[in-house]
Amino acid sequence: MQRSTFKVLFYVKRQSEKSGQVPVMGRITINGTMSQFSCKLSVRSSLWDAKANKAAGRSLESQRINEKLENIKTNIGKQYQRLCDRDSYVTAEKVRNAFLGMGDDCRLLLQTFDEYLAGFLKRVGKDRAYSSYDNYRKRRNRLASFLEYEYHVKDIAFKELKREFVEKFVVYLSTVKGLASGTIHSTLKKLKLMTYTAYKNGWIPADPFAGFYVKAEYSERRYLSASELQAVMDVRLPNYRTGINRDAFVFCAFTGLSHADVVKLTHADIHTDDNGERWIIDRRQKTGTQFRVKLLPAAEMLYKRYKDTYRT
């Protein structure tokens, strides 16, 4: 039953026309599943016969294009037959991957990223923070969205990655996603970590993105003056929750701690010395490095305000 639904069709991507040439794409359909791929061919727009799914006429150009398309169709059919003989369930994606050389012996980009994330998650709470894991996961999802948007695939082999890939990825992040250069820079670092991993493990002969760099431009960070900070402390706020957020910010300002370090504080982290002065003694959320911070009057006032409300 499955074999009767197997089809390979070709079409052109007219929205990508350049100098009268359009790229030729392929589409595999099997039992309701569909997968698309680039044939790595281009043809004159006026020469393409959409109804026949091939180049029109008997010119040498048409014959050359159609011969290559027939070879592609034959090779896909062979991979489909091989998978049908081996597997009980065959999808268009599996056939496409087999045709492109993305079988069991070929490493995939998102597959490798997912394996990295799984290993990272096991270290959360030990020497890694969940926020860092979540950051990597978001970058991975942006990469997956790009593959769907630009190549209509769910994954791609490392050996298919060329310089053009990362250039298109930057354009996608900037125009489609509307991301700033700093976020793009961070996202590319995660992608380049994957390609470097592939190179280091011998899955590809060279890192395709080595030397590619996007300069991150960040807004200038300003500081609050004493009067501005006092204004933040004195302002009347509309509700209790907003007041908590303001007080957390002020506590950070008077202790020098990050928000992540303040969030995890408990009473056990507050110590009183022989002179009756209070100190915070804890470890940094991100690095695990121990720190000692004296509670200044403003910070101590906030500690007393909330000490009977929050965690013990």
C-alpha angles and dihedrals in degrees: 000000000000095000093057091062096052113118137165118198132176129213139162129247100230095179088065094055115146124181090345093307123115127193117247116231132191131217126199119196125187124169095330095320120112136191130178132204142173116259089205088232133113131200137186108272092229091054098058119102105205094189094052094038092228144074114294127235134018101276119133089251092054093046091050093050094045093048091055091047091051090051090051091050091049093050092048089050090053092051090048091052091048093051092046089054091048107034133049092216124039125186132188090247092056091050092047092050091049091050092050092048094255097132131129092296095053122080120228128213101232091037088059092044091052091050090051091050092050091054092045092052091056089059095051109117091022110061100336132064123229090231089062090050090050090050091054091046092054090051090050091052092051089054091050091051090052092052090052093045100045105025104019091231136118095221141003135212118249090233090062093058115108133170088265089064096062092042090055090045091057091050090049093051092048102042107024098033096030094221125166121243093256092057091044090051091052092047092051091051089060092048092048090050088061095048091046089051090052091049093046091051093049096246091125129024094232140008104260093205099045109134094016111128138172116200113232115224115197130188114253110265113227129195131227119250120229091258092049092050090049089052090054090051094048101043117113111238128207099234146010096255093055088049091056091052091049092049092049089053092049091048089053090049094054097042103035090231124140120245090251091056092048093049093059097046118123133183088261089067093059113085131183119215129211091273092056094251119138125232133185110227114182144116127268114259093224104039105019090231114149118241137185119207126178115226109240116209095265092050092044090052090055091046091055091046093058105024094099093042104055141047121322 
